[in-house]
Amino acid sequence: MNNFHSTAFFVKHPFRIEDLKVPHRYETRKRFVVVKTIELSKIDYDNFVADLCVDRIFIEENKGLCHVNENGVWRCLLVKQRGRSDGVLVMPDGRDYPKYAAYYPGEEDEL
């Protein structure tokens, strides 16, 4: 389990990874902590980021770990391609797909 803590811009009901890379106001960012990292093969990751609206078994199996805690910190999953540091932060909010998601640019932002 990772314990880094930072901020990210979460998008509600994103369709593709491009939806997560839009400009946004800094004050709309949420504090987050990654409770689990899920590493996918290149083809599985490409499929995931091409359609974020599809139910995923790895989200279904781990959605119970995710919630917003009493301090307003989003406890979320980090889904990334094996061997890469960037990825997608996922807050399923009880769903089997990313109800909220944010682009995570990589380890240089880890605290």
N, C-alpha and C positions, 0 to 999 in steps of 0.2 A: 504494500500500500504506500502510495506517495503521500507526502504531507506538505507540499508546497502550497503557498497561499498568495493570491494576486487578485487582479480584477480583470473582467472581460465584459464585452458587450453581447448579451444573450438576445437572440432573435426568436420570437414566438412563431411556431409552425413554419420553419424554413423548408424550402423545397430542395435546394442544392447548396453546395459549399459556397458558391458565388454569393448567395444571399447573406452569408456571414461576414463577407469582406466589404461591406458597404460602409461609407463614412457615417459617423455617429457622434453625438455630443458626449464628451468625457463624463459628464455628471450622470449619464444613464448607465454607466458601467456598474457591474455587481461584483462584490467580493466572492471569491470561490476557493474551494479546496478540492483537490482530486482525491476521491476515496478509492478508486481503482482505475488502473490503466489496462485497456484492452488493445492488444496488438493484432492486426489483421494482415493477411497476405496482400500483395499489391492488387490483385484482381478483386478481392473482397472489399478492400478499402475503396477502390475506385467505384465499385458498385454502390457502396454505402453513401459516399459523398455525392454521387450522381442522382440519388433519390432518397432524401432524408425522411420522406413521409411513410416509408414502408416499415412494418413491424419487423423487428430483428430479435432473434433468439438471445443474443448476448445482452441486449438491453432488458428483455423480459427476465432473464436470470439474475440481473444485478440492479433492477430498478428499486428494490427495497433499501439499498444503501444510500439512495439519493433523496435529499430534502433540503429545505432552507432551515438552518438551525435558529436557535433563539437570538443569536447575534446578527441575523440577516446574512450569514455566509451560505452561499450555495454549495452544497456537498454534491459533487457531480462525477461522472465518468469521463475519462479521457480516452477517446478512440483514435488510434493512429495506425499508420502503416508500419509494419515491422522494419526497423532500421532507420526510421525517420524520426525527427524530434517534433515536428509540427503535427497538428491533428485537430479534432473536434471535441469540444467540451459538450457533454450531453446531460441535460436535466429532463428526465422522462416525465416527471410529475405524475407518476402512476400509470403511464402508457408504456407500450412496447416499442415506441419510436421516439425520436427526439422532439418532445413538445417544445422545448427551448434548447437552443444550441448556440455555441460561440466558437469562432475560429481561435485556435491556440497556436501562436506562431513558432513556438519551440522552447527549448530548455533555457535559452538565454534570459527568459523572463521568470525562471524559477527563483524563489526566495530561499 
